[in-house]
């Protein structure tokens, strides 16, 4: 049974899966498997998908592939359930990707700050202002670990006050920020951005989860999220403890490889990764495999 939490004017609410992109052994995109994957996620309770994020390896896709990934997702589950990543080095390019998503029928897009250099506040404001001109709601993505640009609560409040963003995927790992964001920008929706702080941010009032590990374990992940936001802490804590050995891989450098491996183990098609990513080290693979198999044995797959 699917959820309707994200319907209406805030399509970024609920569990939106940052989709891994199935690749064949020759590293070409398997669009049939990707479409099937999007449908499977929604059928297992997820509210939507976020293609062309970091987990979707957007940085190593051709422009043609990147556009087709969005179109495939929309055809599979409907544009109201698709929130593509539109990150790019240049503001004009990011705006073009937002326009492409809009024209494909997507209800919202997700945007990193400028990440070709350590952008200052003025540059960040100008970047989001430019992409907002596409006319599709923008969800900011704060990932200072990878981008070296930190969307601190004060800056998020400015972006929201200007009408440039409607929500933020928060990946700093600092759960204290949730309360500061709520104080400075009470109308800005906070989205859980890292799987391994889900419970903490759900308790702090998060309205959604841009998620990684539901690619492999959607049903249990959705149950965890729903219990956490509903305040059913007994259920949430039990599931969180069971899943956390996997959820923490979402915050590691090897998150793409790890989640794809778990997908393969549970019978989905994850497949290889494109360079410059390389396969997991044997000890990493063993750890992910053991944690995934424990989750399967516990009935979480």
Phi and psi in degrees as GROMACS dihedral restraints (atoms count N, CA, C in turn):
[ dihedral_restraints ]
;  ai    aj    ak    al  type     phi  dphi    fc
    3     4     5     6     1   -91.4    20    10
    4     5     6     7     1   158.4    20    10
    6     7     8     9     1   -92.7    20    10
    7     8     9    10     1   156.8    20    10
    9    10    11    12     1  -116.1    20    10
   10    11    12    13     1    18.6    20    10
   12    13    14    15     1   -60.2    20    10
   13    14    15    16     1   -33.3    20    10
   15    16    17    18     1   -95.8    20    10
   16    17    18    19     1    10.3    20    10
   18    19    20    21     1   -76.5    20    10
   19    20    21    22     1   164.5    20    10
   21    22    23    24     1    91.0    20    10
   22    23    24    25     1  -147.1    20    10
   24    25    26    27     1   -84.8    20    10
   25    26    27    28     1    -3.0    20    10
   27    28    29    30     1  -126.5    20    10
   28    29    30    31     1    71.5    20    10
   30    31    32    33     1   -70.1    20    10
   31    32    33    34     1    -6.8    20    10
   33    34    35    36     1   -85.8    20    10
   34    35    36    37     1    -2.0    20    10
   36    37    38    39     1   -81.1    20    10
   37    38    39    40     1   157.1    20    10
   39    40    41    42     1    90.8    20    10
   40    41    42    43     1  -158.4    20    10
   42    43    44    45     1   -97.5    20    10
   43    44    45    46     1   107.0    20    10
   45    46    47    48     1  -110.0    20    10
   46    47    48    49     1   122.4    20    10
   48    49    50    51     1   -89.8    20    10
   49    50    51    52     1   122.2    20    10
   51    52    53    54     1   -71.9    20    10
   52    53    54    55     1    98.7    20    10
   54    55    56    57     1   -72.3    20    10
   55    56    57    58     1   132.7    20    10
   57    58    59    60     1   -71.7    20    10
   58    59    60    61     1   151.5    20    10
   60    61    62    63     1  -107.3    20    10
   61    62    63    64     1   114.5    20    10
   63    64    65    66     1   -64.3    20    10
   64    65    66    67     1   126.7    20    10
   66    67    68    69     1  -116.5    20    10
   67    68    69    70     1   147.5    20    10
   69    70    71    72     1   -81.5    20    10
   70    71    72    73     1   174.2    20    10
   72    73    74    75     1   -61.2    20    10
   73    74    75    76     1   -26.4    20    10
   75    76    77    78     1   -87.1    20    10
   76    77    78    79     1     7.4    20    10
   78    79    80    81     1    73.1    20    10
   79    80    81    82     1    12.0    20    10
   81    82    83    84     1   -82.8    20    10
   82    83    84    85     1   155.7    20    10
   84    85    86    87     1   -74.4    20    10
   85    86    87    88     1   132.2    20    10
   87    88    89    90     1   -96.3    20    10
   88    89    90    91     1    90.5    20    10
   90    91    92    93     1   -67.7    20    10
   91    92    93    94     1   -30.6    20    10
   93    94    95    96     1   -64.9    20    10
   94    95    96    97     1   -44.8    20    10
   96    97    98    99     1   -66.1    20    10
   97    98    99   100     1   -35.4    20    10
   99   100   101   102     1   -66.0    20    10
  100   101   102   103     1   -44.8    20    10
  102   103   104   105     1   -60.0    20    10
  103   104   105   106     1   -45.1    20    10
  105   106   107   108     1   -60.2    20    10
  106   107   108   109     1   -39.1    20    10
  108   109   110   111     1   -65.2    20    10
  109   110   111   112     1   -44.3    20    10
  111   112   113   114     1   -59.4    20    10
  112   113   114   115     1   -44.5    20    10
  114   115   116   117     1   -63.4    20    10
  115   116   117   118     1   -43.5    20    10
  117   118   119   120     1   -61.3    20    10
  118   119   120   121     1   -40.4    20    10
  120   121   122   123     1   -62.9    20    10
  121   122   123   124     1   -45.2    20    10
  123   124   125   126     1   -66.4    20    10
  124   125   126   127     1   -41.1    20    10
  126   127   128   129     1   -62.0    20    10
  127   128   129   130     1   -26.0    20    10
  129   130   131   132     1   -97.0    20    10
  130   131   132   133     1    19.4    20    10
  132   133   134   135     1   103.8    20    10
  133   134   135   136     1    -6.1    20    10
  135   136   137   138     1   -74.6    20    10
  136   137   138   139     1   149.1    20    10
  138   139   140   141     1   -85.9    20    10
  139   140   141   142     1   -21.5    20    10
  141   142   143   144     1   179.3    20    10
  142   143   144   145     1  -173.6    20    10
  144   145   146   147     1  -132.6    20    10
  145   146   147   148     1   152.2    20    10
  147   148   149   150     1  -124.0    20    10
  148   149   150   151     1    86.5    20    10
  150   151   152   153     1   -76.5    20    10
  151   152   153   154     1   164.2    20    10
  153   154   155   156     1    61.3    20    10
  154   155   156   157     1    32.4    20    10
  156   157   158   159     1   -92.3    20    10
  157   158   159   160     1  -174.1    20    10
  159   160   161   162     1   -60.0    20    10
  160   161   162   163     1   -38.0    20    10
  162   163   164   165     1   -66.3    20    10
  163   164   165   166     1   -26.4    20    10
  165   166   167   168     1   -86.7    20    10
  166   167   168   169     1     7.1    20    10
  168   169   170   171     1    57.3    20    10
  169   170   171   172     1    38.7    20    10
  171   172   173   174     1   -60.7    20    10
  172   173   174   175     1   -28.6    20    10
  174   175   176   177     1   -64.2    20    10
  175   176   177   178     1   -23.7    20    10
  177   178   179   180     1  -111.9    20    10
  178   179   180   181     1    18.8    20    10
  180   181   182   183     1   -95.7    20    10
  181   182   183   184     1   149.5    20    10
  183   184   185   186     1   -74.0    20    10
  184   185   186   187     1   160.0    20    10
  186   187   188   189     1   -56.0    20    10
  187   188   189   190     1   -37.8    20    10
  189   190   191   192     1   -65.2    20    10
  190   191   192   193     1   -43.1    20    10
  192   193   194   195     1   -63.9    20    10
  193   194   195   196     1   -43.7    20    10
  195   196   197   198     1   -61.5    20    10
  196   197   198   199     1   -43.1    20    10
  198   199   200   201     1   -65.6    20    10
  199   200   201   202     1   -41.8    20    10
  201   202   203   204     1   -67.4    20    10
  202   203   204   205     1   -32.4    20    10
  204   205   206   207     1   -60.3    20    10
  205   206   207   208     1   -44.2    20    10
  207   208   209   210     1   -62.9    20    10
  208   209   210   211     1   -46.7    20    10
  210   211   212   213     1   -63.4    20    10
  211   212   213   214     1   -37.0    20    10
  213   214   215   216     1   -64.1    20    10
  214   215   216   217     1   -44.6    20    10
  216   217   218   219     1   -63.7    20    10
  217   218   219   220     1   -43.5    20    10
  219   220   221   222     1   -62.8    20    10
  220   221   222   223     1   -43.7    20    10
  222   223   224   225     1   -63.3    20    10
  223   224   225   226     1   -30.9    20    10
  225   226   227   228     1   -79.2    20    10
  226   227   228   229     1   -43.8    20    10
  228   229   230   231     1  -128.0    20    10
  229   230   231   232     1    -2.4    20    10
  231   232   233   234     1    94.1    20    10
  232   233   234   235     1   140.6    20    10
  234   235   236   237     1   -61.8    20    10
  235   236   237   238     1   -27.3    20    10
  237   238   239   240     1   -67.3    20    10
  238   239   240   241     1   -14.6    20    10
  240   241   242   243     1  -105.1    20    10
  241   242   243   244     1     7.6    20    10
  243   244   245   246     1  -119.0    20    10
  244   245   246   247     1   123.1    20    10
  246   247   248   249     1  -126.7    20    10
  247   248   249   250     1    86.7    20    10
  249   250   251   252     1   -70.7    20    10
  250   251   252   253     1   151.6    20    10
  252   253   254   255     1   -75.1    20    10
  253   254   255   256     1   137.1    20    10
  255   256   257   258     1  -124.1    20    10
  256   257   258   259     1    25.9    20    10
  258   259   260   261     1   -63.4    20    10
  259   260   261   262     1   143.8    20    10
  261   262   263   264     1  -160.0    20    10
  262   263   264   265     1   160.8    20    10
  264   265   266   267     1   -65.2    20    10
  265   266   267   268     1   -39.4    20    10
  267   268   269   270     1  -104.9    20    10
  268   269   270   271     1   148.4    20    10
  270   271   272   273     1   -64.6    20    10
  271   272   273   274     1   -38.3    20    10
  273   274   275   276     1   -63.6    20    10
  274   275   276   277     1   -40.7    20    10
  276   277   278   279     1   -67.6    20    10
  277   278   279   280     1   -42.7    20    10
  279   280   281   282     1   -61.2    20    10
  280   281   282   283     1   -39.7    20    10
  282   283   284   285     1   -63.3    20    10
  283   284   285   286     1   -40.2    20    10
  285   286   287   288     1   -62.4    20    10
  286   287   288   289     1   -39.0    20    10
  288   289   290   291     1   -67.5    20    10
  289   290   291   292     1   -35.2    20    10
  291   292   293   294     1   -65.6    20    10
  292   293   294   295     1   -39.0    20    10
  294   295   296   297     1   -66.4    20    10
  295   296   297   298     1   -38.7    20    10
  297   298   299   300     1   -62.6    20    10
  298   299   300   301     1   -43.0    20    10
  300   301   302   303     1   -63.9    20    10
  301   302   303   304     1   -43.2    20    10
  303   304   305   306     1   -59.4    20    10
  304   305   306   307     1   -46.6    20    10
  306   307   308   309     1   -68.8    20    10
  307   308   309   310     1   -25.7    20    10
  309   310   311   312     1   -78.2    20    10
  310   311   312   313     1   -10.6    20    10
  312   313   314   315     1   104.6    20    10
  313   314   315   316     1    10.4    20    10
  315   316   317   318     1   -73.4    20    10
  316   317   318   319     1   147.2    20    10
  318   319   320   321     1   -89.5    20    10
  319   320   321   322     1   -16.1    20    10
  321   322   323   324     1  -163.4    20    10
  322   323   324   325     1   166.4    20    10
  324   325   326   327     1  -134.9    20    10
  325   326   327   328     1   161.0    20    10
  327   328   329   330     1  -117.7    20    10
  328   329   330   331     1   132.8    20    10
  330   331   332   333     1  -133.4    20    10
  331   332   333   334     1   123.4    20    10
  333   334   335   336     1   -73.9    20    10
  334   335   336   337     1   158.6    20    10
  336   337   338   339     1   -69.2    20    10
  337   338   339   340     1   173.0    20    10
  339   340   341   342     1   -54.8    20    10
  340   341   342   343     1   132.5    20    10
  342   343   344   345     1  -128.6    20    10
  343   344   345   346     1    16.9    20    10
  345   346   347   348     1   -83.4    20    10
  346   347   348   349     1   -15.7    20    10
  348   349   350   351     1  -159.5    20    10
  349   350   351   352     1   174.0    20    10
  351   352   353   354     1   -80.6    20    10
  352   353   354   355     1    89.0    20    10
  354   355   356   357     1   -70.2    20    10
  355   356   357   358     1   144.2    20    10
  357   358   359   360     1   -87.6    20    10
  358   359   360   361     1   177.5    20    10
  360   361   362   363     1   -61.2    20    10
  361   362   363   364     1   -41.4    20    10
  363   364   365   366     1   -62.1    20    10
  364   365   366   367     1   -40.3    20    10
  366   367   368   369     1   -66.4    20    10
  367   368   369   370     1   -39.9    20    10
  369   370   371   372     1   -63.4    20    10
  370   371   372   373     1   -45.8    20    10
  372   373   374   375     1   -60.7    20    10
  373   374   375   376     1   -43.4    20    10
  375   376   377   378     1   -66.0    20    10
  376   377   378   379     1   -37.3    20    10
  378   379   380   381     1   -62.2    20    10
  379   380   381   382     1   -50.8    20    10
  381   382   383   384     1   -67.9    20    10
  382   383   384   385     1   -33.9    20    10
  384   385   386   387     1   -63.0    20    10
  385   386   387   388     1   -41.0    20    10
  387   388   389   390     1   -65.8    20    10
  388   389   390   391     1   -46.0    20    10
  390   391   392   393     1   -69.7    20    10
  391   392   393   394     1   -31.9    20    10
  393   394   395   396     1   -63.0    20    10
  394   395   396   397     1   -21.6    20    10
  396   397   398   399     1   -64.3    20    10
  397   398   399   400     1   -16.8    20    10
  399   400   401   402     1   -66.3    20    10
  400   401   402   403     1   -18.5    20    10
  402   403   404   405     1    83.9    20    10
  403   404   405   406     1    15.5    20    10
  405   406   407   408     1  -116.7    20    10
  406   407   408   409     1   137.8    20    10
  408   409   410   411     1   -56.5    20    10
  409   410   411   412     1   137.3    20    10
  411   412   413   414     1  -109.8    20    10
  412   413   414   415     1   131.2    20    10
  414   415   416   417     1  -104.2    20    10
  415   416   417   418     1   120.6    20    10
  417   418   419   420     1   -72.8    20    10
  418   419   420   421     1   152.0    20    10
  420   421   422   423     1  -125.2    20    10
  421   422   423   424     1   110.7    20    10
  423   424   425   426     1   -97.9    20    10
  424   425   426   427     1   108.8    20    10
  426   427   428   429     1  -134.7    20    10
  427   428   429   430     1    73.3    20    10
  429   430   431   432     1   -66.4    20    10
  430   431   432   433     1   -17.7    20    10
  432   433   434   435     1   -65.9    20    10
  433   434   435   436     1   -44.3    20    10
  435   436   437   438     1   -92.9    20    10
  436   437   438   439     1   -35.9    20    10
  438   439   440   441     1   -91.4    20    10
  439   440   441   442     1   -20.2    20    10
  441   442   443   444     1    66.7    20    10
  442   443   444   445     1    11.6    20    10
  444   445   446   447     1  -117.3    20    10
  445   446   447   448     1   119.6    20    10
  447   448   449   450     1  -103.4    20    10
  448   449   450   451     1   117.7    20    10
  450   451   452   453     1   -84.5    20    10
  451   452   453   454     1    82.4    20    10
  453   454   455   456     1   -69.8    20    10
  454   455   456   457     1   160.7    20    10
  456   457   458   459     1   -52.6    20    10
  457   458   459   460     1   -38.2    20    10
  459   460   461   462     1   -64.3    20    10
  460   461   462   463     1   -39.1    20    10
  462   463   464   465     1   -72.1    20    10
  463   464   465   466     1   -40.0    20    10
  465   466   467   468     1   -59.5    20    10
  466   467   468   469     1   -39.3    20    10
  468   469   470   471     1   -63.2    20    10
  469   470   471   472     1   -38.9    20    10
  471   472   473   474     1   -65.6    20    10
  472   473   474   475     1   -45.1    20    10
  474   475   476   477     1   -60.5    20    10
  475   476   477   478     1   -40.6    20    10
  477   478   479   480     1   -70.4    20    10
  478   479   480   481     1   -41.2    20    10
  480   481   482   483     1   -62.2    20    10
  481   482   483   484     1   -32.2    20    10
  483   484   485   486     1   -80.7    20    10
  484   485   486   487     1    -6.4    20    10
  486   487   488   489     1    82.6    20    10
  487   488   489   490     1    13.5    20    10
  489   490   491   492     1   -82.3    20    10
  490   491   492   493     1   -26.4    20    10
  492   493   494   495     1  -135.7    20    10
  493   494   495   496     1   154.4    20    10
  495   496   497   498     1  -117.2    20    10
  496   497   498   499     1   -16.9    20    10
  498   499   500   501     1  -158.6    20    10
  499   500   501   502     1   169.8    20    10
  501   502   503   504     1  -139.7    20    10
  502   503   504   505     1   130.2    20    10
  504   505   506   507     1   -84.2    20    10
  505   506   507   508     1   113.7    20    10
  507   508   509   510     1  -100.4    20    10
  508   509   510   511     1   112.6    20    10
  510   511   512   513     1  -119.4    20    10
  511   512   513   514     1    16.5    20    10
  513   514   515   516     1   -70.3    20    10
  514   515   516   517     1   -23.5    20    10
  516   517   518   519     1    85.8    20    10
  517   518   519   520     1    -7.6    20    10
  519   520   521   522     1   -92.4    20    10
  520   521   522   523     1    97.3    20    10
  522   523   524   525     1   -69.5    20    10
  523   524   525   526     1   -16.2    20    10
  525   526   527   528     1   -64.9    20    10
  526   527   528   529     1   -24.1    20    10
  528   529   530   531     1   -64.4    20    10
  529   530   531   532     1   -25.6    20    10
  531   532   533   534     1   -55.3    20    10
  532   533   534   535     1   -41.0    20    10
  534   535   536   537     1   -75.2    20    10
  535   536   537   538     1   -35.3    20    10
  537   538   539   540     1   -68.3    20    10
  538   539   540   541     1   -40.9    20    10
  540   541   542   543     1   -61.3    20    10
  541   542   543   544     1   -43.2    20    10
  543   544   545   546     1   -63.3    20    10
  544   545   546   547     1   -33.9    20    10
  546   547   548   549     1   -71.2    20    10
  547   548   549   550     1   -44.2    20    10
  549   550   551   552     1   -83.6    20    10
  550   551   552   553     1   -30.2    20    10
  552   553   554   555     1  -141.2    20    10
  553   554   555   556     1    73.1    20    10
  555   556   557   558     1   -62.5    20    10
  556   557   558   559     1   -19.6    20    10
  558   559   560   561     1   -90.4    20    10
  559   560   561   562     1    -1.1    20    10
  561   562   563   564     1   -89.4    20    10
  562   563   564   565     1   121.0    20    10
  564   565   566   567     1   -73.7    20    10
  565   566   567   568     1   128.5    20    10
  567   568   569   570     1   -90.7    20    10
  568   569   570   571     1   126.6    20    10
  570   571   572   573     1  -113.3    20    10
  571   572   573   574     1   135.1    20    10
  573   574   575   576     1   -64.4    20    10
  574   575   576   577     1   126.8    20    10
  576   577   578   579     1  -110.7    20    10
  577   578   579   580     1   -14.6    20    10
  579   580   581   582     1  -127.8    20    10
  580   581   582   583     1   129.3    20    10
  582   583   584   585     1   -59.5    20    10
  583   584   585   586     1   -33.2    20    10
  585   586   587   588     1   -86.0    20    10
  586   587   588   589     1     8.2    20    10
  588   589   590   591     1  -123.8    20    10
  589   590   591   592     1    23.1    20    10
  591   592   593   594     1   -57.9    20    10
  592   593   594   595     1   -51.4    20    10
  594   595   596   597     1   -63.7    20    10
  595   596   597   598     1   -42.3    20    10
  597   598   599   600     1   -63.6    20    10
  598   599   600   601     1   -42.0    20    10
  600   601   602   603     1   -77.6    20    10
  601   602   603   604     1   -30.2    20    10
  603   604   605   606     1   -63.9    20    10
  604   605   606   607     1   -43.8    20    10
  606   607   608   609     1   -62.5    20    10
  607   608   609   610     1   -31.7    20    10
  609   610   611   612     1   -79.8    20    10
  610   611   612   613     1    -0.1    20    10
  612   613   614   615     1   107.7    20    10
  613   614   615   616     1    16.8    20    10
  615   616   617   618     1   -59.5    20    10
  616   617   618   619     1   145.1    20    10
  618   619   620   621     1  -102.7    20    10
  619   620   621   622     1    -4.6    20    10
  621   622   623   624     1  -169.1    20    10
  622   623   624   625     1   176.2    20    10
  624   625   626   627     1  -143.3    20    10
  625   626   627   628     1   114.1    20    10
  627   628   629   630     1   -89.1    20    10
  628   629   630   631     1   103.4    20    10
  630   631   632   633     1  -110.9    20    10
  631   632   633   634     1   153.0    20    10
  633   634   635   636     1  -104.1    20    10
  634   635   636   637     1   -54.8    20    10
  636   637   638   639     1   -72.9    20    10
  637   638   639   640     1   -15.2    20    10
  639   640   641   642     1   -60.0    20    10
  640   641   642   643     1   -15.6    20    10
  642   643   644   645     1   -53.7    20    10
  643   644   645   646     1   -32.2    20    10
  645   646   647   648     1  -107.2    20    10
  646   647   648   649     1   -33.9    20    10
  648   649   650   651     1  -131.2    20    10
  649   650   651   652     1    65.0    20    10
  651   652   653   654     1   -66.9    20    10
  652   653   654   655     1   -42.9    20    10
  654   655   656   657     1   -63.2    20    10
  655   656   657   658     1   -49.4    20    10
  657   658   659   660     1   -67.6    20    10
  658   659   660   661     1   -35.5    20    10
  660   661   662   663     1   -66.2    20    10
  661   662   663   664     1   -42.6    20    10
  663   664   665   666     1   -65.0    20    10
  664   665   666   667     1   -40.8    20    10
  666   667   668   669     1   -61.3    20    10
  667   668   669   670     1   -41.2    20    10
  669   670   671   672     1   -61.0    20    10
  670   671   672   673     1   -49.2    20    10
  672   673   674   675     1   -61.9    20    10
  673   674   675   676     1   -47.1    20    10
  675   676   677   678     1   -61.5    20    10
  676   677   678   679     1   -42.4    20    10
  678   679   680   681     1   -64.7    20    10
  679   680   681   682     1   -40.6    20    10
  681   682   683   684     1   -65.2    20    10
  682   683   684   685     1   -47.1    20    10
  684   685   686   687     1   -73.5    20    10
  685   686   687   688     1   -22.3    20    10
  687   688   689   690     1   -83.8    20    10
  688   689   690   691     1    -7.4    20    10
  690   691   692   693     1    83.7    20    10
  691   692   693   694     1    12.2    20    10
  693   694   695   696     1   -83.8    20    10
  694   695   696   697     1    78.8    20    10
  696   697   698   699     1   -72.8    20    10
  697   698   699   700     1   -26.4    20    10
  699   700   701   702     1   -64.3    20    10
  700   701   702   703     1   -48.4    20    10
  702   703   704   705     1   -65.8    20    10
  703   704   705   706     1   -45.0    20    10
  705   706   707   708     1   -62.7    20    10
  706   707   708   709     1   -44.3    20    10
  708   709   710   711     1   -64.8    20    10
  709   710   711   712     1   -39.8    20    10
  711   712   713   714     1   -62.9    20    10
  712   713   714   715     1   -47.3    20    10
  714   715   716   717     1   -66.6    20    10
  715   716   717   718     1   -38.8    20    10
  717   718   719   720     1   -61.8    20    10
  718   719   720   721     1   -43.3    20    10
  720   721   722   723     1   -65.5    20    10
  721   722   723   724     1   -38.2    20    10
  723   724   725   726     1   -68.9    20    10
  724   725   726   727     1   -37.8    20    10
  726   727   728   729     1   -91.5    20    10
  727   728   729   730     1   -18.1    20    10
  729   730   731   732     1   -59.9    20    10
  730   731   732   733     1   -33.7    20    10
  732   733   734   735     1   -57.9    20    10
  733   734   735   736     1   -23.8    20    10
  735   736   737   738     1   -93.3    20    10
  736   737   738   739     1   -43.1    20    10
  738   739   740   741     1   -57.1    20    10
  739   740   741   742     1   -33.3    20    10
  741   742   743   744     1   -67.9    20    10
  742   743   744   745     1   -19.5    20    10
  744   745   746   747     1   -68.6    20    10
  745   746   747   748     1   -20.3    20    10
  747   748   749   750     1   -64.3    20    10
  748   749   750   751     1   -20.5    20    10
  750   751   752   753     1  -103.4    20    10
  751   752   753   754     1    10.6    20    10
  753   754   755   756     1  -101.8    20    10
  754   755   756   757     1   160.2    20    10
  756   757   758   759     1   -57.2    20    10
  757   758   759   760     1   -33.2    20    10
  759   760   761   762     1   -92.4    20    10
  760   761   762   763     1    29.0    20    10
  762   763   764   765     1   -63.3    20    10
  763   764   765   766     1   -36.3    20    10
  765   766   767   768     1   -66.0    20    10
  766   767   768   769     1   -49.1    20    10
  768   769   770   771     1   -62.0    20    10
  769   770   771   772     1   -39.4    20    10
  771   772   773   774     1   -66.4    20    10
  772   773   774   775     1   -47.1    20    10
  774   775   776   777     1   -67.4    20    10
  775   776   777   778     1   -39.2    20    10
  777   778   779   780     1   -64.1    20    10
  778   779   780   781     1   -37.8    20    10
  780   781   782   783     1   -63.2    20    10
  781   782   783   784     1   -45.0    20    10
  783   784   785   786     1   -61.5    20    10
  784   785   786   787     1   -38.4    20    10
  786   787   788   789     1   -59.2    20    10
  787   788   789   790     1   -46.0    20    10
  789   790   791   792     1   -61.4    20    10
  790   791   792   793     1   -40.0    20    10
  792   793   794   795     1   -65.3    20    10
  793   794   795   796     1   -37.8    20    10
  795   796   797   798     1   -86.7    20    10
  796   797   798   799     1     4.2    20    10
  798   799   800   801     1    98.0    20    10
  799   800   801   802     1     8.6    20    10
  801   802   803   804     1   -91.5    20    10
  802   803   804   805     1   176.2    20    10
  804   805   806   807     1  -106.3    20    10
  805   806   807   808     1    99.6    20    10
  807   808   809   810     1   -90.0    20    10
  808   809   810   811     1   -58.1    20    10
  810   811   812   813     1    80.8    20    10
  811   812   813   814     1  -170.9    20    10
  813   814   815   816     1   -77.6    20    10
  814   815   816   817     1   179.6    20    10
  816   817   818   819     1  -117.0    20    10
  817   818   819   820     1   157.6    20    10
  819   820   821   822     1   -88.0    20    10
  820   821   822   823     1   145.4    20    10
  822   823   824   825     1   -60.0    20    10
  823   824   825   826     1   150.1    20    10
  825   826   827   828     1   -83.8    20    10
  826   827   828   829     1     1.7    20    10
  828   829   830   831     1   -64.6    20    10
  829   830   831   832     1   146.8    20    10
  831   832   833   834     1  -126.6    20    10
  832   833   834   835     1   162.6    20    10
  834   835   836   837     1   -59.9    20    10
  835   836   837   838     1   159.6    20    10
  837   838   839   840     1   -62.6    20    10
  838   839   840   841     1   150.7    20    10
  840   841   842   843     1   -67.6    20    10
  841   842   843   844     1   155.6    20    10
  843   844   845   846     1   -54.1    20    10
  844   845   846   847     1   -41.1    20    10
  846   847   848   849     1   -70.5    20    10
  847   848   849   850     1   -31.4    20    10
  849   850   851   852     1   -69.4    20    10
  850   851   852   853     1   -45.4    20    10
  852   853   854   855     1   -60.0    20    10
  853   854   855   856     1   -40.9    20    10
  855   856   857   858     1   -63.7    20    10
  856   857   858   859     1   -39.4    20    10
  858   859   860   861     1   -67.3    20    10
  859   860   861   862     1   -45.1    20    10
  861   862   863   864     1   -65.6    20    10
  862   863   864   865     1   -43.0    20    10
  864   865   866   867     1   -62.0    20    10
  865   866   867   868     1   -44.5    20    10
  867   868   869   870     1   -64.9    20    10
  868   869   870   871     1   -42.4    20    10
  870   871   872   873     1   -66.8    20    10
  871   872   873   874     1   -38.1    20    10
  873   874   875   876     1   -67.6    20    10
  874   875   876   877     1   -43.2    20    10
  876   877   878   879     1   -65.7    20    10
  877   878   879   880     1   -33.4    20    10
  879   880   881   882     1   -65.9    20    10
  880   881   882   883     1   -40.2    20    10
  882   883   884   885     1   -63.8    20    10
  883   884   885   886     1   -41.4    20    10
  885   886   887   888     1   -63.1    20    10
  886   887   888   889     1   -44.8    20    10
  888   889   890   891     1   -63.6    20    10
  889   890   891   892     1   -29.1    20    10
  891   892   893   894     1   -82.8    20    10
  892   893   894   895     1     1.9    20    10
  894   895   896   897     1    80.3    20    10
  895   896   897   898     1    23.1    20    10
  897   898   899   900     1   -93.9    20    10
  898   899   900   901     1    -6.1    20    10
